[in-house]
Every structure is written in C-alpha cells, then in structure tokens.
C-alpha cells in the first residue's frame, strides 16, 4: 500500500514530527503535512540549520541561541549543545558563516551576570541549560524548559513578529532581559538604543557589523502584563531588564516585532500582524501557513521514511530567502536608503546565490512562482541600488561571499522561462551591467581571456563560475533574439577550456605566461587558498553545466567522458593537504555531495545516455546522505540548496543547465506527486517504483509516449501528467 499523508496513522505522524502532536489536527479535511517534518534534521553534524519558530519565508526566525560561536553553531543551535543564552529573532539557515541573532531576550529569575558566559563557569552569564528531553520543535512552534530558572519557554511567530510565552515559577525577582550585545559569531554591535514607552512596551534599535557590514534592525516589544521597572544594564548598557513579580505557573507573553526601516515600521508591523494575545491561535495559524505551502506538492510514497524526508526537505526550502519589507512595503536597500516596493510585492534577503542558483531557485520557479517573480525583481532592484546583481545578500548588505556572478543565473532563468511580472529588458540590462564589472577578477578575465592562477587566489573557481553565468546570459540573449550577445556570451562561457589539461584530464591552474601550474595533485585541497574554492580538480573538472558537449570534446569522445565520470565515483576518497576544506564532504570517490559544485554531476549520466548509472548514484545519495537524524545532511544545508536538490531528485528531475528551462530525468523515489501550478496541477507518477525498480523504462506525457529525457518548464507550468514506467 502506498503511504500518503492521509493513510499514515496519527502515531506515525507524531513520530515524524519528532514531537508531541494533537491527533485532532490529522484529518482528511485538513491534512497536517507539518507532522511529517522533522525540524531537528540537520541540527547536528555540519548542517547548521535553524531550529525554532517561523513561517514560510518569514522575516522573524525566533529560536534559541547557544554559547558557542564556532562554525557548527552558525545558526545559533547545535544538537550536541544544550546551553541557551536567550531567544533571538533572526537566524541564518545552513550557512558556513555566522551572523544575525538580533534582539535576543531571556526570561530569568534573580540576579544575573549580563554577558554571554562560559559553559564551564556556572553563573558567568545569563545562560541556562535547556532540557532537551522535553524540547518540542515543530514548524511554527518551539518549546523548551530552562533548568536554571525553572521557566518553560515557548514561541511562535507571524511573518514579522515573534510571540513568546514564558511560564514562570513564583518569584519576586522575575524578569525578561533584552540582549543587544551578542550577535552571531562574527557580528558585533556598533550602535544601539533601548527604552521603555510606558510600562508594557520597549522600543529600540541595533546596528551591527560582521558578515553584513552595516546591518540595521529596529524593534518594538510589548508585554502581556506591566513590568514594575525597566533599566539598562551590563557593558555599555547593551542589556535591558524588565522586572516584575510572578505567581507559580504564571504565564507572561511578549511580542517582538522587527523592521529593517524604523521603530515606527516595527510598530506598524506589530499592529498589523499580531494585535492580540492569543498564543494558541497564533501557533495554529503558523502551522496552517506551513501546511498551505507544503500542500503545494501532495506526495505519496510506499516508504513512509521517504515521505518524511521529502516534506522535511521541502520545509527547509522555505526558511529563506526571508521577507525584508515592512507591511507598508518600505525596505532598506543595498544603498542604505529606504525604498518603497511597487505594486504591493515583497522583497527578500538572505540570498546565498552561489548555493541556491543550482536547485533552490529552479525549484521555486515552479513551486513558488509568485515568490520567485518577487525575488527576481528584488535582485534587479538590488542591481540598481549597488550597481550589480547580488552575490550573497544579507539584510541589505552585499557580502560578496563565494565566487562568480551567481545572481545572473536566476535572473537569466526568469527571462528564458518568461516569468510573468519580470521585465525581460530591464533584467537583461542588469545582467550585462553585472557581467561587465571589473572587480573580483573581472578585469583579469577581460585582459587574458581567463583568470591567471598567479594573479588571483581561487582563479579556476571564479572563472568557471563566471563562465556558467555567461552561459546563462547567452541563453537569455537567445530567448530575446539578441544574436550579438548570444555569440559574445557563448564564447565567454567557454573560458573554462583554458584550464583543461589533456595530459591529465583535469582542469589545472594556468599562469599568465600560458604554462600549467605545477606540482599537481587532483586530490589536493587547501581551504580557500588554492586555485579552486571548497573543492579540488576532481570536482571542478565537471563544473561545466552550461557546456557538456564542449567538455566531452575536451575528453576526446563521449565514451572517454563516461569513463572519466565513472572514475570520479570509484577513485579513492582521500583528500590531501595541510588545510583540507571541511566543505568537501559526502564523498563517493571524489564526488562531494556535501558541497554545491558537485550537485549537477550525476545528471550528466542522463545527458550522456546513461540514465541507469544516474539512477544508481542518485538512489545512493538520497539514501546515504539524506536521513532524518540530527546529522542528516552531508554538509551545510546552505539556505535550502541541499534540501532543494533532494526535493527535485525525489520528484525525478533536475535542472542542470543554467537558464535552460530543462529538467533532466533521474530516478524518482516518490510514487506520485501532484504539484500546484498556474495551469492547474502537474502530476508526476512513477509506476512500479521500488528500490530495485529504480530505472526509467519508458515515459509518457499527458498519456502519449515521450522520447525526451527531460521535461520543459513550460510543460510543468501548463499542468498535465508525467508518467514514468519503472523497472530493474
């Protein structure tokens, strides 16, 4: 029997959520897809996921922040650690750098030390241990007891407001402490303010510098009961204490609204989104928001674990990008000026585009088409504000994190896909402006036709990513019948060929004088200090999604290309070097699923006529590198990219070529998926599907035999039925 949401018993649904579940929520009338989500997946290992409460693409991500400020605590939470310094309203999702944790609040009793503290020194700060045995983490809701204070902490959220409910013991010295000092890892405050307005409201702001060099957050906090006093405290008055008396088991609620624009904006956000105090209703609405978005894809699978992995992954594709405008449409632009959105559309932030252009954005283009259009227009606006499309945008700041011009690719994709509401001419001009930028190796590439390895670190990575973006521009130019730019950028997209060494069959550093860098070891890696970026020659040789035919030509034939591809998966997984990149993870041979440059490679098998080999490797990756455990990701979750890869692959297709509109077939693990699209419903069915019947034997589209090994974006959006006949 197939397992679908409606067929799973309530007991399994509770297990799937990893928390307590109200059986009444699981009904045929209102399927509780959120019950299939394990929020803690990715909270261990190097997943770096956010654990807490939010709504899809919400500005506020409210949840616990721990003491450590190390790599594995980039999101503020790690399953190995149970310390809590407070509950912050902004968190990152699956990144490799730490920031945010803005506006942290902590319920306490008695006198405390106003600092982050150290775990081996009890009382050294505000921190408490959390009783993780009683922790509840669900989409839109988080709960954990704080053992030091005997306080039960709960939180839920709207888009721009976090709602806290704290159950206190009897105390004459209860308080809620505001912490504006402790941001995320690299983040430090530069200017803060905090003051009481009456005896139930605190307003303030926090400016900080870190990964985002000039971040500005404004907030308003409102209490369900009057506080007896409010005073600032701690170093530089970066802490504030709202004090009151509590009876045993008394509940105190706090609403905290954020704005990137102003305190008045935060007040308006609060009034619009959460005027009342009904915690249970707010929690239920947050869960319904998740269910509404998760229901855009109604999946069935014979294996309930696969179904849970699918919805857990789908959930993670909707944490970020995060809303970045107030309810009135105002937002802070990349130029630090306040702007007004047009036509009521939203803007977003936390664009990890080097990661997400590969799978997250192609998924959103049909899974969230309206939001995708908003995001593309937002990226074009950013180009107007800062002079080029975003690379890695964080709360109005360009971080320039990672290599290449990744912002070009989703914008070109929107042109090719004719996304409604996106002006193709304006979009194309933003891409041309970005491609002409001379920073970040652009001038070197213009001068030499490639980036010489003796002139710039990570030269191969930068140039090859630039070539991918050029390929995307070429595809957009072709869609716009711009033959001149099509020819120009097609030629530029071939710059990777400068690095290919036919004697070894790898891309290698090329010097200004045309010589090849020596010595050479394809297994060698030095983190962020060699010719590659978070990879080595094995992975980067295949980083040519825009021109597989050209790469095959370099290998000498399709047969030789397949032989080399086979070797990628069968060679030793040893990595050599004094500072091996921790991002090269999830290894099968030298295929590294834990990092993005490898994500398209398996689908090359399909493109080369070897879908059976693709199926074998895809099933291996989906089984071994995606689990429901705390360490269920092979690497950083990377702002939804790792999850989006799974979602697309579980459906049975993946967009390999940038801005192509083609999704190549792999090996679907779902038996059926019904996707809500503008044309109605697009249904994917895998007949006779199982672990052994993993190979596509034949395909039908709308009941007719289909002889392509990819599906076009237009066919998805028009609605219809794609049927795979599976076999062994």
Long-range contacts (C-beta under 8 A, 24 or more apart in sequence): 1-302, 2-300, 2-301, 2-302, 2-671, 2-672, 3-300, 3-301, 3-302, 3-303, 3-304, 3-307, 4-298, 4-299, 4-300, 4-301, 4-307, 5-31, 5-32, 5-33, 5-36, 5-298, 5-299, 5-307, 6-31, 8-36, 8-304, 8-307, 12-304, 16-304, 16-308, 17-138, 18-137, 19-135, 19-136, 19-137, 19-138, 20-136, 21-138, 25-287, 30-291, 31-291, 31-295, 32-287, 32-291, 33-290, 33-291, 33-294, 33-295, 33-311, 34-138, 34-139, 34-140, 34-287, 34-290, 34-291, 34-294, 34-315, 36-307, 36-308, 36-310, 36-311, 36-312, 37-138, 37-139, 37-290, 37-294, 37-308, 37-311, 37-312, 37-315, 38-308, 38-312, 38-628, 38-632, 39-137, 39-138, 39-139, 39-315, 40-79, 40-137, 40-630, 41-312, 41-316, 41-627, 41-628, 41-629, 41-630, 41-632, 41-633, 42-94, 42-316, 42-630, 42-631, 42-632, 42-633, 42-637, 43-75, 43-77, 43-78, 43-79, 43-630, 44-78, 44-79, 44-80, 44-629, 44-630, 44-631, 44-632, 45-72, 45-630, 45-631, 45-632, 45-633, 46-71, 46-72, 46-582, 46-585, 46-594, 46-631, 46-633, 46-635, 46-636, 47-94, 47-630, 47-631, 47-632, 47-633, 47-635, 47-636, 47-637, 48-72, 48-74, 48-75, 48-92, 48-93, 48-94, 48-95, 48-96, 48-636, 48-637, 49-75, 49-77, 49-93, 49-94, 49-316, 49-319, 49-633, 49-637, 50-75, 50-76, 50-77, 50-91, 50-92, 50-93, 50-94, 50-319, 51-75, 51-77, 51-137, 51-142, 52-77, 52-87, 52-91, 52-137, 52-142, 52-155, 53-140, 53-141, 53-142, 53-155, 53-156, 53-157, 53-162, 53-286, 54-140, 54-157, 54-286, 54-319, 55-140, 55-157, 55-158, 55-159, 55-286, 55-289, 55-290, 56-289, 56-290, 56-293, 56-318, 57-159, 57-318, 57-319, 57-320, 57-321, 57-322, 57-323, 57-348, 57-371, 58-157, 58-158, 58-159, 58-160, 58-322, 58-323, 59-90, 59-159, 59-160, 59-258, 59-322, 59-323, 59-324, 60-89, 60-90, 60-157, 60-158, 60-159, 60-160, 60-161, 60-162, 60-256, 60-258, 61-89, 61-90, 61-91, 61-93, 61-157, 61-319, 61-322, 62-87, 62-88, 62-89, 62-142, 62-155, 62-157, 62-162, 62-164, 62-256, 63-87, 63-88, 63-91, 63-142, 63-155, 64-88, 64-130, 64-142, 64-144, 65-91, 65-101, 65-104, 65-182, 65-184, 67-116, 67-117, 67-118, 67-119, 67-125, 67-127, 69-98, 69-184, 69-185, 70-185, 71-96, 71-98, 71-582, 73-98, 73-185, 74-98, 74-184, 74-185, 76-101, 76-184, 79-630, 79-631, 82-129, 82-130, 82-131, 82-132, 83-119, 83-127, 83-128, 83-129, 83-130, 84-127, 84-128, 84-129, 84-130, 84-144, 84-146, 85-116, 85-117, 85-125, 85-126, 85-127, 85-179, 85-182, 86-126, 86-177, 86-179, 86-182, 87-153, 87-155, 87-162, 87-164, 88-184, 89-162, 89-219, 89-256, 89-258, 90-217, 90-258, 90-395, 91-184, 92-184, 92-320, 92-350, 92-639, 93-316, 93-319, 93-320, 93-350, 93-637, 93-639, 93-640, 94-316, 94-633, 94-636, 94-637, 94-638, 94-639, 94-640, 94-641, 94-642, 95-352, 95-636, 95-638, 95-639, 96-583, 96-636, 96-638, 97-185, 97-186, 97-211, 97-399, 97-401, 98-184, 98-185, 98-186, 98-187, 98-210, 98-211, 99-183, 99-184, 99-185, 99-186, 99-187, 99-210, 99-211, 99-212, 99-215, 99-394, 100-183, 100-184, 100-187, 100-215, 100-395, 101-182, 101-183, 101-184, 101-187, 102-183, 102-206, 102-208, 102-215, 102-217, 102-219, 102-258, 103-178, 103-180, 103-204, 103-206, 103-217, 103-219, 103-221, 103-256, 103-258, 104-178, 104-179, 104-180, 104-182, 105-164, 105-176, 105-177, 105-178, 105-179, 105-221, 105-254, 105-256, 106-176, 106-177, 106-179, 107-146, 107-149, 107-151, 107-153, 107-164, 107-166, 107-168, 107-174, 107-175, 107-176, 107-177, 107-252, 108-149, 108-151, 108-174, 108-175, 108-176, 108-177, 109-149, 109-150, 109-151, 109-168, 109-169, 109-171, 109-173, 109-174, 109-175, 110-149, 110-171, 110-173, 111-173, 112-177, 114-177, 114-179, 114-233, 114-234, 114-235, 114-238, 114-239, 115-181, 115-234, 115-235, 116-181, 116-182, 126-177, 126-179, 138-287, 139-286, 139-287, 139-290, 139-315, 140-283, 140-286, 140-287, 140-289, 140-290, 141-283, 141-286, 141-287, 154-279, 156-279, 156-282, 156-283, 156-286, 157-282, 157-286, 158-273, 158-274, 158-282, 158-285, 158-286, 159-273, 159-323, 160-257, 160-258, 160-259, 160-266, 160-269, 160-270, 160-273, 160-323, 160-326, 160-327, 161-255, 161-256, 161-257, 161-258, 161-269, 161-270, 161-273, 161-274, 162-255, 162-256, 162-257, 163-253, 163-254, 163-255, 163-274, 163-279, 163-282, 164-253, 164-254, 164-255, 164-256, 165-251, 165-252, 165-253, 165-279, 166-251, 166-252, 166-253, 166-254, 167-249, 167-250, 167-251, 168-246, 168-249, 168-250, 168-251, 168-252, 169-246, 169-248, 169-249, 170-246, 170-247, 170-248, 170-250, 171-245, 171-246, 172-245, 173-243, 173-245, 174-243, 174-244, 174-245, 174-246, 174-252, 175-241, 175-242, 175-243, 175-244, 176-223, 176-227, 176-241, 176-242, 176-252, 176-254, 177-239, 177-240, 177-241, 177-242, 178-202, 178-204, 178-221, 178-239, 178-240, 178-241, 178-242, 179-238, 179-239, 180-204, 180-206, 180-238, 180-239, 180-240, 181-234, 181-235, 181-236, 181-238, 181-239, 183-208, 183-210, 184-210, 185-210, 186-210, 186-211, 187-211, 187-212, 187-215, 189-238, 192-236, 192-238, 194-232, 194-237, 194-240, 196-227, 196-230, 196-242, 199-226, 199-227, 199-228, 199-230, 200-225, 200-226, 200-227, 202-230, 202-240, 202-242, 203-263, 203-266, 203-267, 204-240, 204-263, 205-263, 211-394, 211-397, 211-399, 211-401, 212-394, 212-395, 212-396, 212-397, 212-399, 213-397, 213-399, 214-336, 214-396, 214-397, 215-394, 215-395, 215-396, 215-397, 216-260, 216-332, 216-395, 216-396, 217-258, 217-259, 217-260, 217-395, 218-258, 218-259, 218-260, 218-261, 218-262, 218-263, 218-265, 218-266, 219-256, 219-257, 219-258, 219-259, 219-263, 219-266, 220-256, 220-257, 220-263, 220-266, 220-267, 220-270, 221-254, 221-255, 221-256, 221-257, 222-254, 222-255, 222-270, 223-252, 223-253, 223-254, 224-251, 224-252, 224-253, 224-254, 224-277, 225-252, 253-277, 253-279, 259-326, 260-324, 260-325, 260-326, 260-331, 260-332, 260-349, 260-395, 260-396, 261-326, 261-330, 261-331, 261-332, 261-338, 262-338, 265-326, 265-328, 265-330, 266-326, 268-326, 268-327, 268-328, 269-326, 269-327, 272-327, 273-327, 290-315, 293-318, 293-368, 295-676, 296-367, 296-368, 296-675, 296-676, 297-367, 297-647, 297-651, 297-673, 297-674, 297-675, 297-676, 298-673, 298-674, 299-650, 299-670, 299-672, 299-673, 299-674, 300-670, 300-671, 300-672, 300-673, 301-669, 301-670, 301-671, 302-671, 302-689, 302-690, 303-669, 305-628, 306-650, 306-669, 306-670, 307-670, 308-628, 309-622, 309-626, 309-627, 309-628, 309-646, 309-650, 310-646, 310-647, 310-650, 310-669, 310-670, 312-628, 312-632, 312-643, 313-626, 313-643, 313-644, 313-646, 313-647, 313-650, 314-643, 314-647, 315-643, 316-637, 316-640, 316-642, 316-643, 317-360, 317-363, 317-364, 317-367, 317-640, 317-643, 317-644, 317-647, 318-368, 318-640, 319-639, 319-640, 320-348, 320-350, 320-352, 320-639, 320-640, 321-348, 321-349, 321-350, 321-351, 321-375, 321-639, 322-348, 322-349, 322-350, 323-347, 323-348, 323-349, 324-348, 324-349, 324-378, 324-395, 324-396, 331-396, 332-395, 332-396, 333-381, 333-382, 333-385, 333-396, 334-382, 334-385, 334-386, 334-390, 334-393, 334-396, 334-397, 334-398, 335-385, 335-386, 336-396, 337-385, 339-381, 339-385, 345-373, 345-374, 345-377, 345-421, 346-371, 346-374, 346-378, 347-374, 347-378, 347-381, 348-374, 348-375, 348-378, 349-393, 349-394, 349-395, 349-396, 350-393, 350-394, 350-395, 350-639, 351-375, 351-379, 351-390, 351-392, 351-393, 351-394, 351-407, 352-392, 352-401, 352-638, 352-639, 352-641, 353-390, 353-391, 353-392, 353-393, 353-406, 353-407, 353-409, 353-410, 354-391, 354-392, 354-401, 354-402, 354-403, 354-404, 354-406, 354-465, 354-596, 355-402, 355-596, 355-638, 355-639, 355-641, 356-406, 356-410, 356-638, 356-639, 356-640, 356-641, 356-644, 357-406, 357-407, 357-409, 357-410, 357-413, 357-658, 358-596, 358-599, 358-600, 358-641, 358-645, 359-599, 359-641, 359-644, 359-645, 359-647, 359-648, 359-654, 359-655, 360-639, 360-640, 360-641, 360-643, 360-644, 361-409, 361-410, 361-413, 362-413, 362-644, 362-648, 362-655, 362-663, 363-644, 363-647, 363-648, 365-413, 365-414, 365-417, 365-419, 365-713, 366-675, 366-677, 366-682, 366-713, 366-716, 366-717, 367-647, 367-675, 369-419, 369-420, 369-677, 369-678, 369-717, 372-414, 372-419, 373-414, 373-419, 373-420, 373-421, 373-422, 375-410, 376-410, 376-411, 376-414, 376-419, 376-422, 376-427, 377-421, 377-422, 379-407, 379-410, 379-411, 379-430, 380-411, 380-422, 380-423, 380-426, 380-427, 380-430, 382-407, 383-407, 383-430, 383-433, 383-434, 384-430, 387-433, 387-437, 388-430, 388-433, 388-434, 388-437, 389-430, 389-431, 389-434, 400-440, 402-533, 403-440, 403-458, 403-461, 403-462, 403-465, 403-533, 404-461, 404-462, 404-464, 404-465, 404-466, 404-468, 404-469, 405-434, 405-435, 405-437, 405-465, 405-466, 405-469, 406-465, 406-469, 407-434, 408-434, 408-435, 408-469, 408-472, 408-473, 409-468, 409-469, 409-472, 409-658, 409-659, 411-476, 412-469, 412-472, 412-473, 412-475, 412-476, 412-658, 412-659, 413-472, 413-658, 413-659, 413-661, 415-476, 415-479, 415-480, 415-659, 416-475, 416-476, 416-479, 416-659, 416-660, 416-661, 417-661, 417-713, 417-714, 418-479, 424-476, 424-479, 424-480, 425-480, 427-476, 428-476, 428-477, 428-480, 428-482, 431-472, 431-473, 431-476, 432-473, 432-485, 435-469, 435-470, 435-473, 435-489, 441-466, 442-466, 445-495, 448-512, 449-495, 449-498, 450-495, 450-498, 450-499, 450-510, 452-510, 452-511, 452-512, 453-509, 453-510, 453-511, 453-517, 453-531, 454-511, 454-512, 454-517, 455-512, 457-528, 457-529, 457-530, 457-531, 458-528, 458-530, 458-531, 458-532, 458-533, 459-509, 459-510, 459-531, 460-499, 460-507, 460-508, 460-509, 460-531, 460-532, 460-540, 461-531, 461-532, 461-533, 461-535, 461-540, 462-533, 463-495, 463-496, 463-498, 463-499, 464-495, 464-496, 464-499, 464-507, 464-540, 464-543, 464-544, 465-543, 466-492, 466-495, 467-492, 467-493, 467-494, 467-495, 467-496, 467-544, 467-546, 467-547, 468-493, 468-543, 468-544, 468-545, 468-546, 468-658, 469-658, 470-495, 470-546, 471-545, 471-546, 471-547, 471-657, 471-658, 471-659, 472-546, 472-658, 472-659, 473-659, 474-546, 475-657, 475-658, 475-659, 475-660, 476-659, 493-546, 493-547, 494-547, 494-550, 496-543, 496-544, 496-547, 497-550, 497-554, 500-541, 500-554, 502-554, 502-556, 505-541, 505-555, 505-564, 506-537, 506-538, 506-541, 507-537, 507-540, 507-541, 507-543, 508-537, 521-576, 522-590, 523-572, 523-574, 523-575, 523-576, 523-590, 524-575, 524-576, 524-577, 525-575, 525-576, 525-577, 525-580, 525-581, 525-584, 526-577, 526-578, 526-579, 526-580, 526-581, 527-579, 527-580, 527-581, 527-582, 527-583, 528-581, 529-579, 533-597, 534-581, 534-583, 534-584, 534-595, 534-597, 535-581, 535-583, 535-584, 535-592, 535-595, 535-597, 535-598, 536-575, 536-584, 536-590, 538-568, 538-571, 538-589, 538-590, 538-591, 539-584, 539-590, 539-591, 539-592, 539-595, 539-597, 539-598, 539-601, 540-597, 542-568, 542-597, 542-598, 542-600, 542-601, 542-604, 543-597, 545-600, 545-656, 545-657, 545-658, 546-657, 546-658, 548-604, 548-607, 548-608, 548-656, 548-657, 552-608, 558-608, 558-609, 561-608, 562-605, 562-608, 562-610, 565-601, 565-604, 565-605, 565-608, 566-613, 568-601, 569-617, 583-635, 583-636, 585-634, 585-635, 586-621, 586-625, 586-634, 586-635, 588-617, 588-620, 588-621, 591-617, 593-621, 593-625, 593-634, 593-635, 594-625, 594-633, 594-634, 594-635, 594-636, 595-635, 596-638, 596-641, 599-641, 599-645, 600-654, 600-656, 602-666, 603-654, 603-656, 603-664, 603-666, 604-656, 606-664, 606-665, 606-666, 606-709, 607-656, 607-664, 607-709, 611-665, 611-666, 611-667, 611-695, 611-696, 611-709, 612-695, 614-666, 614-667, 615-666, 615-667, 615-694, 615-695, 615-696, 616-694, 618-649, 618-666, 618-667, 619-667, 619-669, 619-691, 619-694, 621-649, 622-646, 622-649, 622-650, 622-669, 651-675, 651-684, 652-684, 652-686, 652-696, 652-722, 652-724, 653-710, 653-711, 661-712, 661-713, 661-714, 662-710, 662-711, 662-712, 662-713, 663-710, 663-711, 663-712, 663-713, 663-716, 664-709, 664-710, 665-696, 665-699, 665-709, 665-710, 665-711, 665-724, 667-694, 667-695, 667-696, 668-724, 668-726, 675-716, 677-716, 677-717, 677-718, 677-719, 678-717, 678-719, 679-717, 679-718, 679-719, 679-720, 680-719, 681-719, 682-715, 682-716, 682-717, 682-718, 682-719, 682-720, 682-721, 682-722, 683-720, 683-721, 683-722, 684-721, 684-722, 684-724, 685-721, 685-722, 685-723, 685-724, 686-723, 686-724, 686-726, 687-723, 687-724, 687-725, 687-726, 688-725, 688-726, 688-727, 689-724, 689-726, 690-726, 692-728, 693-726, 693-727, 693-728, 694-726, 694-728, 695-726, 695-727, 695-728, 696-724, 696-725, 696-726, 697-725, 697-726, 697-727, 698-724, 698-725, 699-723, 699-724, 699-725, 700-725
